[in-house]
Amino acid sequence: MRSLLLALVLLLQASPLPASFAPPSGALDKPWNQWRYSRPLELDPNQTGALARVTVPMEVFTRARPRLDDLRLVDDAGQEVPYVLYARQRTEQRQWRSTKLEDLGYVESQHTQAIADLGENPEPHNTLLLDSVENNFFALVTVEASDDRRAWREVREAAPIFRFRQDLLEGNQVVTYPDSRARYLRLKVAWQEPRQFQLVGCRVAQRVVEEAERAPWPASLAPDPNAPTNQTVWIADLGGITPVAEVRFEAPASDFHRPVQISASTDAQNWFLVGSGEIYRIRVEWEGEETHAGRKIQGQQTHESLRVDFSETETRYLRVAVFNRNDPPLEGLRAEIFSTPRHLVFRPEAGRSYRLLYGNVVAEKPEYELARLLRTEQMQAAPLAALGPEAATPNWSDPRPWTEQHPWLLWAALALAVVVLGALALRSLRRSA
């Protein structure tokens, strides 16, 4: 019995640390040896300027903690170097203004028509939102503008809007057009039903958009074998908790319109919706005025949108679903995931070399005053430096608590304790007998 107790004590006090040895080549001094991976920065020796910038490779996200909280920059003296992480995200500014909807009517077998009055001296506008009580529809909207309600000029032709609540898709009812100060907008809505499209309102806004920087994410989309028969579904394993924000498509078909849903998951079992939209390519034929030869001018325009963006989401798995409804799947349809790159900006010193460290599962996000001292324009203008290949830290020391590093020892100790307690209980029973 004493031998069992002694073994239990020795097991709980066992140290996982290896015997001392000479640090191998490329080793990092404490505490930086707790970072499992590093990359050297390759600075231009002729570089001038107070700042340097490096783009964080996509594969770093799969090695680092979420949101790159464990990212560190150290110099050749082992000193921590302050830095700023920035990303050029998409920004959009707009404030909706109500309009007065007038002359709502229906032109048999052609379109529903209405005029939106923005009032005297309206502010600039380039976007409208149609309010409708229709639940399931696909329609094409033509927008004409006028200052006096007599002379009209077309500013947008055959812009698609849709909603399919039967598929839980709110869709898109926003139409954009060139900047305008026109007081009146005439709307022509053509759709599949032989009746009037139920419009209940129209709002306008001046929309100012700054597009995000995008880079393809190196992850392949695999077809989902369990997808419903009326959907084309792919699932991608991103390799770690990584930020994604857009899916782009390629399709050889000349005419199509398909709703799209984007879902995310951390375990590939429980999914939550992160975005939706539509992809389409629509050919519109037009016929102009008669020429002096008595012939009418004819032509064709193609409208397309092959990207669905959504609020940046940090996830391990991404699912892309294209709704085919009763149409056959699009042949040759391909999808690719895009993310917003992160840039690291710091102040290099002459004669110093630097390494980027990551892969510490317990490191907390650092806070540097440099983030409050630099403007976005300065960071974007900083000269770009390169990163060398990834190297594993040869003298890496796991920073996790001993119990997390060796969970099997706890189970072994628990099993041994059960045996000891059982033996003690059996011995006590025998003495009582």
N, C-alpha and C positions, 0 to 999 in steps of 0.2 A: 504493500500500500504506500509506503514511504517513497518507493521508487516511482510510482505513478505521479505522486504529488511533485516530486523533484522534476520529472519530465515536463509536467505542466508549467512549472515556474520557468524552466530553461526555454521552453517554447515561446512563452510570452515575452521573455527578455532577449530573444534572439535578435541580432542586428543584421539588417540586409546589406550594410555597407561593405564593399569589397576591401581587400587589403590595399595598403598604400602602394602607389606605383608612380613612376615618372610620367608627367603629362605628355600625351602624344602630340605630334605635330598638328597644328591647327586648333589646339585646345583653347578654351576660353577661361579667363580667370574668374574666380568667384566674385559676385554672384551670377555672372553672365553664363556660367556653364549650366544654369537651369533652363536656358533657352535651347531648344533641341535643334534648330536650324538657323542658318545665317547665309547672307549673300553679300559679297563685297560690292561697294559702289565704285564705279569707274568714272572718275571725274576728269574732265579735260584740263591738263596742266596749264593751258593757255586761257582758261576760262576767266573772264572778268565779271565783276558784279558781286553784290553782297549776298545773293541768294542762289540756291541750286534746287532743282526739282527732279524727282524720279517717280516714274509710274510704277505702282505696286502691281506685280504680275498676278494674273487671275489665280494661278495655282497656290499662291500664298494664302488665299482665303480658305483653302481646304486644310491647311496646316495650322493656321492661327486660330485664336479664339474668335467668337462672333464679334463683328464690328471692329476687328483688328485691335482689340483691347490690349493684347500682349506685344504689339509692335514696339520695338526699341531701336534707336540709332546710337551706336557707340563709336568712339574714335580709337586710334591705335594705342592710346594711353589708357583705355578702359573707362573713359569718362562718358557718361550719358549725355547725349546731344539733344537739345530741344528741337521739336519739329511741329509742323502743322499738316494735318490731313484735310484735303479739300476735294470736292467733287462738283462738277458742273451739272447740276440737276435741272430738270425742266421746270420752268416757272410760267405761270399763266395768270394774267390779271384781267378781270372783267367784272362789271357790275350791271346786272340786268335792270332794264327800264321797261315799264309796261307801255303798251301802245293801245290805241283804240281801233278795234277790228270792225270794219264796215263793209257793206255791199257783199255779204257772204252769199254765194250762189253756186249753182251746179250747171255746167255745160254738158248736155247729154252725151254720154260715151266718150268724153274727153277729159275733163278735169273739174275739180272744185276750185273756186276762185274767191279771193277775199282781198281787201285793201287794208293795210295797217297804216294808221295815221300817227306819226311820231310827234306831232305838235309843231308850233312855230319855232324856227331857229333851233332845230335839234342838235344835240351833241354828235360828234362823229360816231359812226357805227359800222361794223363789218361782220356782225354775227346775229343770227336770230334763232329763237327757240320756239317751236310750235307746241302749243298745249292742245292735246286731243284726248277724247274719252275712248278712242278706239284702243282695243287691247291687243289684237293680232293683225299686223299689217306690214306691208312693204310698199313704199310710195316714192315717187320722184317729184321733187319740188323745183319749180322754176321761179326765180325772183327777178322782178323788174322794178326799177326805181324811177321816181318822178318828183319834180319840184313844184309842179302846178296841177298835177292830176290830169293833164292832157297829153303831154309828150312823155312817152315811156322809153326807157332804155334797159335792155336785158343785162343783169349783172351776175347772174348765176343760172346755169341751165342743168336740169335733170340731176339735182343733188339728191342722193338717196337718204331716206329716213326709214326707220323700222322699229317695231316692238313686237315681241312674241312672248306674252306672259304665260301662254300655255307651256312654254319651255323655260319659264323663269328668267327670261331675257328682257330687260327693260330697254335695251337697244340704244338707238341714237335718234334724237329729234332736233339736232342742232345743224344749222346750215350756215356756212361762211361764204363771204363774198368780198370784193375789194372795198377799201375804205370809202365811205360815202357820207354826205351830209343831207341827202335827199329827205324830204319830209314824208313822202309816201312810198310804200313798198307794196307792189301787187304780187300776190302769191298764187301760183297755180299748182295744185296738188293732183297728180295723176296716180291712180292705184288700181288694184286688180278687181275691185268690186264695182258693179254697175249702179252705184248710188253715190250720194254726196258724202265726202269725207268729213267727219264730225270735228270741226275746229272750234275751240272754245276760247282761244287767246293766242297772243303772240307777244314775245318780249325780245328786245334788242339790246346789244351791248357793243362796246368797243373792246375787242379782244387783242391783248398784247402778249405774245408768246415768245419765250426764249427757249429754243430747243436744247435738250440735254446732250451731253457727249455720250456716245454709245460705242461699245466694243463687243464683238461676238464672244459668247461664253463657250469655252471648249468642252461642251457636253453634248452627247448625242441623244436624240429623241427616239425612243423605241416604241413601236406600235403596241397598244394595249390589247391583249387577246380577249379581255373580258368587256370590251367596249360594246355599248348598245348597237343594234343593227343600223340605226339611222344616224350614227355619229362616226367620225374619224377621230381617234384618240391616240395621243402619244404621251409617254411618261419619260421624264429625264431624271437621272440621279446626278446631282450636281457635285457629289463627292464630299460635301460638308455644308454647314450653315453658311450660305452665300447670298449676296444681294443680287436680285434680278429685277428687270423693269420693263422688258419689251420682248415680243415675239414677232418675227418677220417671216413672211411666207413667199414662196415662189410657186407659180402655177402656169402651165402652158395654155390652159383653156382661155377662150376669147370672151365668153360671156358667162358670168356666174355671180352669185351673191350668197354668202354663207355666214351665219352668226358664229361667234367664237366665244368660248369661256376658258379662262385661265384659273386653275386651282393650285393650291400649295399644300404641302404636308411635311411633317418632320419624321414620319414613320412609314409613309407610303400606304397607310391604312385609313387614317382620318384626314379628310380633305376639307379645305375651306376656300371659298371663292375670293380671289384677289383682283379680278378684272374681267371685263367682257367688251365685246365690240363686234365688228364685222369686217370681212374681207370681200372685195368685189372688183369686178371689171365689167363695165357696162358700155356698150357701143350705142351711140345716139346718132341717128341719121337726121339731117336737116335739109330743108328745101327753101331756097331763097327767092328773091324777086325775079321776074322775067327780064331777060336781057333784050337788047335791041334786035337780036335775031329771033326773038320769040321763044327762047328756051329758058328754062328755069335752072338756076345754079343749085347744084346738089353737093352734099359733102357728108362727112362722118367724123364724130369725135368720140374719143374713148376716155371714160372716167374710171379711175381705179384707186383702190386703197388696199395695201397688202401688209399692213402692220397693225398690231394691237399693243398699245402701251398701257401701263397701269402703275399705281403707286408702288414704289420700290419695296420689295418684300424679301426678307431674309428667310430662307428655307433650304431644306435638303433635297426635296423632291418637287418637281413641277409637272403638272398635267395640263395638256392642251387639247381641248375638245372642239371639233368643227361640226356644226349641226348641218346634216344633209337633208333633213326632213324626208320627203319622198323621192328626192333626186338621187341618182347614183353618186358614189364618192368621186371627187375630182381626181382624174388621172394625173400622176406626176406631181401632186401637191407635196411640197416640202416646207418644213418649219425650222427656224433657227432662233436660239435664245440670245438676248443681248443684255448687257449690264452697263452700269455707269462706272468708268474707271476711277480709282482713287489715286491722287497725287500727293507725294510727301515732299514738303518744302522745308529747307533748313538753311542755316548760315554756315557755310564751310569756312575753315581756317586754312591759310596757306601752309603747305607742307604736311598736312594731316591726311590720313586715310580713314575710311569709315566702313562699317559693316551694319547691315540691317538684320536684326535678330527677331525671331518669332518662334512660336511653338512652346509657350509656357502656359500650361493649362490653369494656373492659379493666379497669373499676373493680372493686376487691375489696370484700368485705363489711366494713362498718365495725364497730368494737367500742366501745361506750360503757358507762360505769359505771352509767348510768341504768337499764339492764336489771337490775342487782343491787339497786337501791334502791327499786323500785316493786313493790307487790303487785298481784296480778290484780284484787282488788276495787277498788283505786284506779284502775286503768286502765279498768275497765268503767264506773266512775262518772264519768269525765272528761266534761265538756261536749263535745258534738259540733260540729265546725266543718265548713264546706263547702269544696269545691275548685272553683276556676274552670275555664274551658275550657283545653284543651291548646294550647300555643304552641310552634312550632319555634324553636330558637335561631338568629337570623339570622346571627350571626358564629360559627357552629359550626365547631370545629376537630377534625378526625378524630384521635382519640388513638392509632390503630393505628400500628404501625411503617410506615415508608415502603414497604417491600417488600410489605406486606399490602395497602396502599392501591392500589398500582399493579402488580399481578402481571403485567400484559401487558408492562411494561417489561423485566422479567426474561426473559420469553420472547423479546422482541425482541433483548435483549442476547445471549442465548444463541445465537439464530439468527445474529446478526452475528459472534459469536465463531467459530461453525462456519465461516462464509464466510471469515473471516480466516485461520483455521487451515488450511482447505482451500487457500486461495491460497498460503499460505506453503509448505505441503507440495508443491503443484504446482511452485512456483518452485524448491524444493530439488531435486526430481526432474529438472527440466530442466537445472539446473546440473550435476548428477551425470552426466547423459547427455552 
